[in-house]
Amino acid sequence: MACCEPELKPEAPPAYRRVLIAVLLINITLFLVEALVGWFSGSRALRADALDFLGDSATYALTLWALGQSLAWRLRAARIKGVSLLLLGLLVLADSLLAMTNGAPPPGYTMTGIGLLALAANLTSLALLMRYRQGDANIRSVWLCSRNDAVANVAVIGAGLAVMVSGSHWPDLIVAVAIAALFSHSAMAILRQANAEARGEGSGCSSC
């Protein structure tokens, strides 16, 4: 991925705002669906993925707000996103550790079905965001969120299939912990890029 593409200016085109609003609505909807199903099914992986959608919704809302703001405020917004992702990762990790000793296997078919729905939603978001994948820390963080979500969705689908085959809750927990690690990795990438921009080093080429 090239690092020398022109950085998008804060005055983003109206089309970009419309795309952000669209993916924001997609993520809020999937957060509600996965949170409810994850709670009632007992799937830690679905709960983790639901928090991922919630974190992304906050990211998109912050990005919408940051468009047109000064560099200082855009950097603050990016840092808030990074710290928030780290906190979400710790929350998912704690939830998974609590379930390691007495967790029951969730219904694998439910995990797989919801995972496929979430993957379709994130692939739609990625298609909408494709042309905006380069830019400052705020704009790039939006692309990273949707890209990482698609990876997490594939992992949830795989965990659902593994639960069906094995009858164990461990595939569900392993994927939940992996999503927590993905939160942390993404957070550090966003924070590194924000710090580089604060030092005047440009948008960088950080990735998750």
Backbone bond lengths (Angstrom), bond angles and torsions (degrees), N, CA, C in turn:
res aa  C-N    CA-C-N  psi(-1)  N-CA   C-N-CA  omega(-1)  CA-C   N-CA-C  phi
1 M - - - 1.454 - - 1.522 109.00 -
2 A 1.290 118.23 125.34 1.456 121.83 -175.15 1.511 110.70 -68.19
3 C 1.357 115.21 144.81 1.458 120.70 177.97 1.524 111.36 -103.30
4 C 1.293 117.47 -2.18 1.456 119.20 -172.52 1.511 112.68 -104.44
5 E 1.314 118.58 12.80 1.445 120.02 178.19 1.517 109.67 -71.35
6 P 1.331 119.21 147.12 1.452 121.09 -178.07 1.524 110.83 -59.70
7 E 1.326 115.85 137.57 1.462 120.99 178.50 1.511 109.89 -73.66
8 L 1.319 117.05 137.16 1.450 120.21 175.98 1.512 109.21 -65.03
9 K 1.292 117.20 140.14 1.444 121.96 178.78 1.517 109.77 -80.80
10 P 1.359 116.84 158.69 1.455 118.88 178.97 1.515 112.82 -57.32
11 E 1.350 116.08 -31.69 1.457 119.32 178.66 1.531 108.97 -78.29
12 A 1.304 116.09 71.87 1.459 121.07 -178.05 1.517 109.87 -68.36
13 P 1.333 117.25 150.15 1.465 120.10 -179.34 1.517 111.41 -64.87
14 P 1.342 116.93 153.86 1.466 120.12 178.36 1.523 112.68 -54.47
15 A 1.343 117.12 -31.79 1.460 120.22 -179.89 1.524 110.91 -60.90
16 Y 1.331 117.35 -36.50 1.458 120.45 179.91 1.526 110.54 -67.74
17 R 1.317 116.55 -39.68 1.465 119.80 176.91 1.529 110.47 -61.41
18 R 1.331 116.58 -42.19 1.462 119.80 179.64 1.519 111.21 -64.24
19 V 1.342 116.77 -38.52 1.465 120.63 177.48 1.524 110.10 -63.96
20 L 1.337 117.30 -43.43 1.457 120.56 179.44 1.530 111.58 -61.56
21 I 1.326 116.22 -41.46 1.463 119.99 178.83 1.527 110.13 -63.54
22 A 1.340 116.10 -41.04 1.467 120.08 -179.91 1.527 111.27 -63.28
23 V 1.337 117.42 -47.26 1.470 119.26 -178.62 1.529 110.68 -71.53
24 L 1.329 117.48 -28.19 1.461 120.19 174.95 1.529 110.45 -62.39
25 L 1.330 116.70 -45.74 1.468 120.69 179.16 1.535 111.22 -65.08
26 I 1.339 116.73 -39.50 1.467 120.35 177.59 1.522 110.42 -60.38
27 N 1.327 116.56 -44.15 1.465 120.34 -176.10 1.521 112.45 -71.50
28 I 1.325 117.73 -37.69 1.465 119.84 176.95 1.525 110.07 -62.86
29 T 1.334 116.04 -42.82 1.467 120.14 -179.99 1.527 111.07 -62.11
30 L 1.335 116.84 -46.27 1.472 119.61 -178.70 1.519 111.94 -69.94
31 F 1.339 117.31 -30.76 1.468 118.94 174.70 1.520 110.41 -60.28
32 L 1.323 117.07 -46.93 1.460 120.80 -178.82 1.534 110.96 -63.21
33 V 1.336 116.21 -42.88 1.468 120.13 -179.06 1.524 110.50 -64.18
34 E 1.331 117.17 -50.71 1.467 120.06 -176.05 1.520 112.22 -69.46
35 A 1.339 117.07 -35.19 1.459 119.74 179.56 1.528 110.38 -63.84
36 L 1.326 116.73 -44.17 1.458 120.37 179.82 1.526 111.56 -66.27
37 V 1.328 116.26 -48.03 1.464 119.60 -178.91 1.529 110.29 -66.60
38 G 1.332 117.36 -40.97 1.455 120.75 179.38 1.511 112.46 -62.96
39 W 1.338 116.27 -37.67 1.461 119.46 179.52 1.527 111.60 -68.26
40 F 1.322 116.45 -48.10 1.459 119.79 -175.66 1.528 112.53 -75.27
41 S 1.338 117.38 -27.19 1.467 119.74 179.51 1.523 112.55 -87.99
42 G 1.334 116.69 -19.24 1.455 120.63 -177.21 1.512 114.03 81.90
43 S 1.333 117.99 11.10 1.461 120.88 -178.48 1.531 111.15 -80.25
44 R 1.334 115.31 116.74 1.474 120.11 176.74 1.529 110.76 -69.87
45 A 1.315 117.42 -33.02 1.465 119.88 179.53 1.526 110.53 -65.67
46 L 1.333 117.52 -41.49 1.457 119.92 177.88 1.526 111.12 -67.39
47 R 1.331 117.09 -37.54 1.465 120.03 176.44 1.528 110.28 -62.52
48 A 1.342 115.35 -43.72 1.463 119.57 179.25 1.521 110.74 -62.67
49 D 1.326 116.20 -42.91 1.459 119.79 179.87 1.526 110.65 -67.13
50 A 1.344 117.19 -33.96 1.465 120.35 176.16 1.522 110.24 -63.41
51 L 1.337 116.93 -43.21 1.466 119.89 177.32 1.522 110.95 -64.30
52 D 1.327 116.28 -32.01 1.460 120.26 175.09 1.524 110.27 -61.26
53 F 1.330 116.61 -45.53 1.460 120.42 176.96 1.531 111.31 -63.27
54 L 1.335 117.04 -38.20 1.461 120.40 177.73 1.524 110.51 -64.32
55 G 1.344 116.31 -45.27 1.454 120.04 178.09 1.513 112.07 -61.15
56 D 1.326 115.79 -39.76 1.458 119.42 178.47 1.527 111.56 -66.11
57 S 1.337 116.19 -38.48 1.463 119.44 178.35 1.523 110.39 -60.28
58 A 1.340 115.86 -42.28 1.464 119.86 176.96 1.531 110.81 -64.96
59 T 1.334 115.72 -38.65 1.464 119.95 178.43 1.522 111.25 -61.98
60 Y 1.337 116.68 -45.99 1.459 119.86 -179.34 1.524 111.31 -65.77
61 A 1.331 117.04 -38.97 1.456 120.33 178.74 1.531 110.61 -64.84
62 L 1.340 116.29 -42.41 1.464 120.08 178.00 1.525 111.30 -64.63
63 T 1.329 115.95 -39.61 1.462 119.86 179.57 1.521 110.65 -64.13
64 L 1.327 117.17 -41.94 1.466 120.67 176.59 1.523 110.69 -58.48
65 W 1.329 115.27 -43.39 1.461 119.11 179.51 1.525 111.61 -66.10
66 A 1.337 116.60 -39.02 1.463 120.93 -173.90 1.527 113.00 -72.96
67 L 1.340 117.74 -21.80 1.462 119.51 179.75 1.518 109.48 -60.28
68 G 1.324 116.01 127.27 1.459 120.55 179.94 1.511 113.72 88.06
69 Q 1.361 117.89 -7.21 1.457 120.61 178.06 1.534 109.66 -81.55
70 S 1.311 115.88 168.76 1.459 120.98 177.84 1.526 109.83 -68.11
71 L 1.336 116.40 163.55 1.460 121.18 179.23 1.520 111.00 -57.84
72 A 1.330 117.13 -41.12 1.463 120.15 -178.61 1.522 111.17 -59.82
73 W 1.330 117.61 -43.00 1.459 120.58 -179.65 1.526 111.66 -72.06
74 R 1.340 116.72 -34.10 1.461 119.04 177.35 1.526 110.77 -66.59
75 L 1.328 116.45 -36.94 1.460 119.99 177.38 1.527 110.42 -68.04
76 R 1.329 116.96 -38.84 1.465 119.60 176.90 1.519 110.33 -62.05
77 A 1.335 116.68 -42.46 1.465 120.39 179.96 1.524 110.69 -62.24
78 A 1.327 117.09 -42.76 1.464 120.55 179.68 1.525 110.70 -63.10
79 R 1.326 116.91 -39.92 1.463 119.96 -179.64 1.532 111.21 -68.76
80 I 1.321 116.40 -36.56 1.473 119.38 175.68 1.520 109.68 -60.68
81 K 1.340 116.39 -42.29 1.467 120.17 178.37 1.529 110.57 -60.40
82 G 1.330 116.12 -46.07 1.458 119.94 -177.82 1.516 112.11 -61.76
83 V 1.326 117.00 -46.73 1.466 120.79 179.65 1.524 110.50 -64.73
84 S 1.337 117.40 -39.64 1.466 121.04 179.67 1.519 111.22 -62.21
85 L 1.335 116.98 -40.98 1.462 120.36 178.48 1.526 111.21 -63.78
86 L 1.334 116.79 -38.92 1.463 119.67 177.50 1.533 110.76 -62.25
87 L 1.330 116.96 -42.50 1.460 120.91 179.61 1.527 111.37 -64.95
88 L 1.333 116.66 -40.62 1.461 120.12 177.30 1.528 110.76 -62.82
89 G 1.322 116.00 -39.52 1.462 119.80 177.91 1.518 111.82 -60.89
90 L 1.324 117.10 -42.21 1.470 120.77 178.34 1.528 110.97 -65.62
91 L 1.334 116.78 -37.93 1.462 120.55 179.12 1.531 110.96 -64.52
92 V 1.329 116.55 -44.38 1.468 120.78 178.77 1.528 110.28 -63.89
93 L 1.324 116.81 -41.83 1.461 120.88 179.77 1.530 111.04 -62.42
94 A 1.332 116.82 -43.31 1.465 120.38 179.55 1.522 110.70 -63.89
95 D 1.332 117.35 -42.56 1.469 121.17 179.22 1.526 110.67 -62.06
96 S 1.314 116.60 -39.07 1.468 120.68 -179.66 1.521 111.69 -69.82
97 L 1.325 116.59 -40.95 1.470 119.56 -179.83 1.520 111.20 -64.33
98 L 1.329 116.80 -35.80 1.464 120.23 179.11 1.528 111.85 -64.32
99 A 1.336 115.91 -30.28 1.468 120.04 -176.70 1.526 113.29 -88.04
100 M 1.322 118.29 -5.13 1.464 120.20 -173.96 1.525 112.80 -68.89
101 T 1.325 116.72 -29.34 1.467 118.91 -175.11 1.528 113.20 -91.69
102 N 1.331 117.09 -31.05 1.464 117.93 -173.95 1.529 113.30 -135.51
103 G 1.310 117.02 21.50 1.458 119.25 -178.43 1.526 111.95 -79.43
104 A 1.327 115.53 142.39 1.465 121.20 174.94 1.517 108.77 -99.20
105 P 1.334 118.24 149.44 1.468 119.40 -179.36 1.527 111.40 -64.79
106 P 1.322 117.83 130.79 1.466 120.62 176.85 1.531 109.78 -75.34
107 P 1.336 117.86 165.17 1.475 119.20 177.24 1.529 110.84 -67.48
108 G 1.327 115.85 115.65 1.461 120.45 -176.19 1.518 113.27 -62.80
109 Y 1.323 117.05 -36.55 1.467 119.07 -179.15 1.523 111.25 -64.85
110 T 1.355 116.93 -33.41 1.459 120.45 177.31 1.521 110.44 -67.57
111 M 1.336 116.05 -45.22 1.461 120.21 178.31 1.522 110.96 -58.14
112 T 1.340 116.46 -45.68 1.459 120.85 -177.74 1.526 111.37 -64.84
113 G 1.330 117.06 -43.95 1.455 120.70 -179.04 1.515 112.48 -64.19
114 I 1.332 116.52 -47.20 1.469 119.89 179.48 1.530 110.43 -67.61
115 G 1.333 116.24 -35.45 1.462 119.47 176.84 1.516 112.05 -61.67
116 L 1.332 117.24 -40.58 1.469 120.81 177.24 1.525 111.10 -64.69
117 L 1.334 116.96 -40.34 1.462 120.57 177.53 1.522 110.89 -63.15
118 A 1.340 116.34 -44.24 1.459 120.51 179.29 1.524 111.46 -64.97
119 L 1.332 116.97 -38.87 1.461 120.26 178.79 1.526 110.49 -62.96
120 A 1.330 117.03 -42.86 1.471 120.11 178.14 1.525 110.73 -60.48
121 A 1.335 116.58 -40.41 1.461 120.48 179.57 1.523 111.00 -65.03
122 N 1.338 116.62 -42.96 1.462 119.09 -178.24 1.523 112.52 -72.28
123 L 1.322 118.01 -34.02 1.462 119.68 175.76 1.533 110.24 -65.43
124 T 1.320 116.81 -35.69 1.463 120.25 175.06 1.525 110.35 -63.69
125 S 1.330 116.54 -44.06 1.459 120.83 178.26 1.527 110.88 -62.16
126 L 1.341 116.88 -43.11 1.466 120.55 179.30 1.523 111.21 -61.36
127 A 1.325 116.59 -41.70 1.464 119.96 178.94 1.523 110.61 -62.02
128 L 1.324 117.13 -39.83 1.457 120.89 179.30 1.527 111.98 -68.49
129 L 1.342 116.30 -34.18 1.465 120.85 -174.78 1.523 114.00 -92.48
130 M 1.322 118.26 -5.24 1.454 122.16 -171.31 1.534 113.07 -50.70
131 R 1.303 117.31 -46.48 1.470 120.23 -175.03 1.518 112.48 -72.83
132 Y 1.344 117.19 -10.38 1.461 120.58 -177.56 1.530 111.82 -110.97
133 R 1.337 117.75 20.90 1.458 119.67 -173.20 1.528 113.07 -73.83
134 Q 1.334 118.70 -14.13 1.456 121.93 174.97 1.522 108.87 -106.06
135 G 1.323 116.32 145.16 1.454 119.86 179.80 1.515 110.52 158.95
136 D 1.336 116.17 -164.59 1.459 118.95 -179.00 1.527 110.02 -75.15
137 A 1.333 115.37 -175.73 1.472 119.73 -173.68 1.517 112.14 -60.35
138 N 1.334 117.13 -35.86 1.460 119.60 -179.98 1.516 111.29 -68.76
139 I 1.319 116.98 -47.56 1.459 121.06 -177.43 1.524 110.57 -68.10
140 R 1.336 116.75 -41.71 1.463 119.63 -179.14 1.522 111.40 -68.18
141 S 1.339 116.97 -32.35 1.458 119.20 -179.43 1.523 111.20 -62.45
142 V 1.338 117.33 -31.90 1.460 121.26 178.11 1.524 110.21 -64.57
143 W 1.327 116.67 -45.03 1.461 121.23 178.76 1.530 110.54 -62.78
144 L 1.355 116.00 -45.41 1.460 119.96 -178.87 1.525 111.48 -61.09
145 C 1.324 116.41 -39.86 1.470 119.79 -179.45 1.525 110.80 -59.97
146 S 1.324 116.88 -49.86 1.471 119.66 -177.15 1.522 111.33 -68.49
147 R 1.327 117.01 -38.30 1.466 119.46 178.98 1.521 110.91 -63.52
148 N 1.334 116.60 -45.52 1.460 120.20 -179.79 1.521 111.91 -66.21
149 D 1.331 115.55 -33.96 1.463 119.28 178.55 1.521 111.00 -62.03
150 A 1.325 117.00 -41.51 1.461 120.15 179.92 1.526 110.19 -61.84
151 V 1.337 116.71 -40.15 1.466 120.45 176.93 1.528 110.34 -63.03
152 A 1.342 116.74 -43.73 1.458 120.85 179.67 1.530 111.12 -64.09
153 N 1.331 117.44 -37.42 1.465 120.63 179.13 1.523 111.12 -62.29
154 V 1.329 116.73 -42.38 1.466 120.23 178.17 1.529 109.84 -61.49
155 A 1.334 116.25 -39.55 1.461 120.17 178.70 1.528 111.25 -65.03
156 V 1.339 117.53 -39.62 1.465 120.94 178.38 1.533 110.60 -63.89
157 I 1.332 116.05 -42.31 1.468 120.09 177.48 1.528 110.31 -59.73
158 G 1.332 115.63 -46.09 1.461 119.70 178.40 1.516 112.34 -62.30
159 A 1.339 116.54 -38.90 1.457 120.00 178.78 1.524 110.83 -65.20
160 G 1.335 116.66 -39.77 1.464 120.04 177.91 1.516 111.83 -60.60
161 L 1.326 115.67 -43.28 1.464 119.52 178.20 1.527 111.04 -64.75
162 A 1.352 116.34 -40.26 1.461 120.44 -179.68 1.526 111.13 -66.52
163 V 1.340 117.11 -37.14 1.461 120.48 177.67 1.532 110.20 -64.19
164 M 1.337 116.40 -41.63 1.464 120.07 179.09 1.531 111.21 -61.85
165 V 1.316 116.64 -40.11 1.465 120.69 -177.10 1.530 111.65 -75.26
166 S 1.349 116.39 -43.17 1.467 120.81 -172.35 1.523 114.09 -92.48
167 G 1.342 117.21 -25.81 1.458 119.64 -174.99 1.517 112.91 71.00
168 S 1.335 116.64 15.13 1.463 122.02 -178.25 1.530 110.46 -107.18
169 H 1.342 115.98 154.55 1.462 119.69 176.92 1.520 112.14 -89.22
170 W 1.341 117.70 -4.15 1.467 119.94 -175.61 1.524 114.22 -65.70
171 P 1.331 120.71 -40.17 1.474 118.03 177.07 1.533 112.46 -58.11
172 D 1.331 116.68 -38.25 1.459 121.51 177.98 1.523 110.58 -62.39
173 L 1.338 116.99 -45.66 1.465 121.05 -178.45 1.523 111.82 -68.47
174 I 1.329 116.24 -39.98 1.472 119.64 -179.67 1.515 110.69 -62.07
175 V 1.323 117.92 -42.17 1.463 120.63 179.36 1.525 110.52 -67.86
176 A 1.333 117.67 -38.17 1.462 120.11 177.72 1.533 110.71 -60.64
177 V 1.339 117.05 -43.78 1.469 120.60 178.07 1.539 110.41 -64.94
178 A 1.333 116.50 -38.77 1.465 119.81 178.26 1.530 111.05 -63.50
179 I 1.336 117.43 -38.60 1.464 120.43 177.39 1.523 109.86 -65.64
180 A 1.330 117.35 -37.78 1.466 120.83 176.28 1.531 110.31 -60.39
181 A 1.338 116.41 -41.82 1.465 120.31 177.86 1.525 111.00 -65.05
182 L 1.340 116.33 -36.24 1.459 120.47 178.79 1.525 110.43 -65.78
183 F 1.343 116.71 -38.59 1.459 120.67 174.38 1.532 109.88 -54.35
184 S 1.330 115.67 -50.83 1.461 120.84 -176.09 1.520 111.71 -63.78
185 H 1.337 116.00 -42.06 1.461 120.16 -179.34 1.523 110.53 -63.48
186 S 1.331 117.06 -44.66 1.457 121.37 178.90 1.525 110.60 -63.23
187 A 1.329 116.14 -42.61 1.459 120.64 -179.28 1.526 110.71 -59.48
188 M 1.331 117.06 -44.45 1.453 119.88 -178.76 1.527 111.30 -66.48
189 A 1.348 117.24 -36.48 1.462 120.27 178.21 1.524 110.65 -64.03
190 I 1.333 117.16 -42.84 1.470 120.99 179.54 1.526 110.38 -65.87
191 L 1.335 117.07 -43.79 1.465 120.44 -179.20 1.524 111.51 -66.13
192 R 1.341 117.56 -38.56 1.467 120.29 177.59 1.526 111.03 -62.16
193 Q 1.351 116.17 -44.17 1.451 118.71 -178.88 1.531 111.08 -66.99
194 A 1.337 116.58 -40.09 1.469 119.79 178.34 1.528 110.41 -61.99
195 N 1.330 117.52 -41.30 1.456 120.93 179.18 1.521 111.29 -66.45
196 A 1.352 116.40 -38.51 1.460 120.09 177.76 1.531 110.56 -63.57
197 E 1.339 116.62 -41.78 1.463 119.99 178.90 1.522 111.00 -66.77
198 A 1.328 117.16 -34.58 1.461 120.52 178.09 1.526 110.90 -64.88
199 R 1.341 115.76 -31.66 1.468 120.08 177.69 1.521 111.97 -84.87
200 G 1.323 116.96 0.71 1.464 120.26 178.79 1.500 114.48 79.89
201 E 1.365 116.62 26.97 1.458 120.07 -177.21 1.517 112.57 -96.60
202 G 1.329 117.44 7.07 1.460 119.70 177.21 1.510 111.14 89.23
203 S 1.322 114.75 -172.18 1.462 120.37 -173.72 1.509 113.24 -77.88
204 G 1.333 117.79 -14.06 1.459 119.49 178.25 1.503 112.70 66.77
205 C 1.342 112.95 -169.38 1.459 118.08 -178.81 1.518 109.83 -140.98
206 S 1.322 115.36 37.04 1.460 119.13 -178.13 1.515 110.12 -66.24
207 S 1.290 115.70 147.13 1.450 120.41 178.98 1.501 109.34 -148.41
208 C 1.345 114.51 163.13 1.468 119.75 179.69 1.511 109.99 -103.06
